[in-house]
Amino acid sequence: MSLGFHRDDTGKRRISNRQIDFLGWLLFIASALCFVVASIGHFWAMGGSLFFLIACLVFIIPFFRRDGDG
């Protein structure tokens, strides 16, 4: 997967929708990690934070799979 900018027909650099989606998921993961750290010592908050982190990681898996893999 290429995360670099590409140029459109006019020569301007553009970021693709896939790159924007990937960046969004990285920010969600960073947020989930912050929630995990903030919830240390609080059982239910830690559980929710860990589930949120795991969900974010599951949603980012398609970015690392080759196209056409089911």
C-alpha positions as CSV (number, residue, x, y, z in Angstrom):
1,M,0.0,0.0,0.0
2,S,1.4,3.4,-0.9
3,L,0.7,6.2,1.5
4,G,2.4,8.9,-0.7
5,F,0.6,11.6,-2.5
6,H,-0.2,11.1,-6.2
7,R,-0.6,13.7,-8.8
8,D,-3.9,14.3,-10.7
9,D,-4.3,15.3,-14.3
10,T,-3.4,18.9,-13.6
11,G,-0.2,17.9,-11.8
12,K,-1.4,18.9,-8.3
13,R,-0.7,16.5,-5.5
14,R,-3.8,14.7,-4.1
15,I,-4.4,12.4,-1.2
16,S,-6.7,9.5,-2.0
17,N,-9.8,8.6,-0.1
18,R,-8.1,5.4,1.0
19,Q,-5.2,7.4,2.5
20,I,-7.7,9.6,4.3
21,D,-9.5,6.5,5.7
22,F,-6.2,5.0,6.8
23,L,-5.2,8.2,8.6
24,G,-8.6,8.3,10.3
25,W,-8.2,4.8,11.6
26,L,-4.7,5.6,12.9
27,L,-6.2,8.5,14.8
28,F,-8.9,6.3,16.2
29,I,-6.2,3.9,17.4
30,A,-4.3,6.7,19.0
31,S,-7.5,7.8,20.7
32,A,-8.1,4.2,21.9
33,L,-4.6,4.0,23.4
34,C,-5.2,7.3,25.2
35,F,-8.5,5.9,26.6
36,V,-6.7,2.7,27.8
37,V,-4.0,4.7,29.6
38,A,-6.6,7.0,31.2
39,S,-8.7,4.1,32.4
40,I,-5.9,2.3,34.3
41,G,-7.3,1.2,37.6
42,H,-11.0,1.4,36.5
43,F,-12.2,-2.1,35.5
44,W,-15.2,-1.2,33.3
45,A,-13.5,1.8,31.7
46,M,-10.5,-0.4,30.9
47,G,-12.7,-3.1,29.4
48,G,-14.5,-0.6,27.2
49,S,-11.2,1.0,26.1
50,L,-9.7,-2.3,25.2
51,F,-12.8,-3.3,23.2
52,F,-12.6,0.0,21.4
53,L,-8.9,-0.5,20.6
54,I,-9.5,-4.1,19.3
55,A,-12.4,-2.9,17.1
56,C,-10.2,-0.2,15.6
57,L,-7.5,-2.8,14.9
58,V,-10.0,-5.1,13.2
59,F,-11.3,-2.3,11.0
60,I,-7.7,-1.4,9.8
61,I,-7.0,-5.0,8.7
62,P,-8.3,-4.4,5.1
63,F,-5.6,-1.8,4.5
64,F,-3.0,-4.5,4.8
65,R,-4.6,-7.1,2.7
66,R,-4.1,-7.4,-1.1
67,D,-7.1,-6.5,-3.2
68,G,-9.2,-9.5,-4.2
69,D,-8.7,-11.3,-0.8
70,G,-12.3,-12.1,0.0
